[in-house]
Amino acid sequence: MFNRKTDYALNKLDSDAIVYIDAEKTIVRLTREDFSSLEEFLKWKAWSDANYHITEKANHLYADHTLSLTGLPEAVAAVPSPDAMLTERHSGWEQEHLRQLMARAMDSCLTGTQRRRLWLYHVDGLTEKEIALAENVQQQNVSKSIRAARKKVKTFFRKQGVKTPFQPR
């Protein structure tokens, strides 16, 4: 898109003057009368046209090979990169593998009580005190049970060569 307000456009469109925009954004016109001779004016007019053209081409080289996100819907800019998609897919596979390992660990090495309490604590997000109240036992018993269950699951994962999935809460 051609911007008619640039130095290049203003200078190019006015063949009887050298036009530029000063630091205060004022348009200045140097005409033939501002030079000692017609030849000097033509020399500087040709130089300014060429100089502005080089600058304009350099700006277009950048602008023509980029896309401004201004005005585009946010959904367009939010398209994930191929690397991000691959990482996400790989992460999904890892999550599924961990889920399957966790199910195997819980089924193979935990008692019913440990399994239930570990699930309530880590998946449902209940506190030890809430679990104790629901089961009508002391909170200390729930804490010991969860700690023992986590230790068994960590041992199971270590034997599988996988880092434990437990995150500090």
VENVEN-V854257 format. One line per field, one symbol per residue. phi: phi as a letter, one per 40 degrees, with the letter a starting at -180 (. if undefined). burial: I if it has 16 or more other C-alpha atoms within 10 Angstrom, else O. Layout:
phi: ???
burial: ???
This chain:
phi: .cccbcddcccccbccacbabcccgccbbbbdccbcacccdcccccccccccccccccccdcccbbbcccgccccccccccdccccccccccccccccccccccccccbbcdccdccccdccccgccccccccccfbccccccccccccccccccdccccgbccccbdb
burial: OOOOOOIIIIIIOOOOIIIIIOOOOOOOIOIIOOOOOOOOIIOOIOOIIOOIIOOOOOOOOOOOOOOOOOOOOOOOOOOOOOOOOOOOOOOOOOOOOIOOIIOOIIOOOIOOOIIIIIOIIOOOOOIIOOIIOOOOOOIOOIIOIIOOIIOIIIIIIOOOOOOIOOOOO
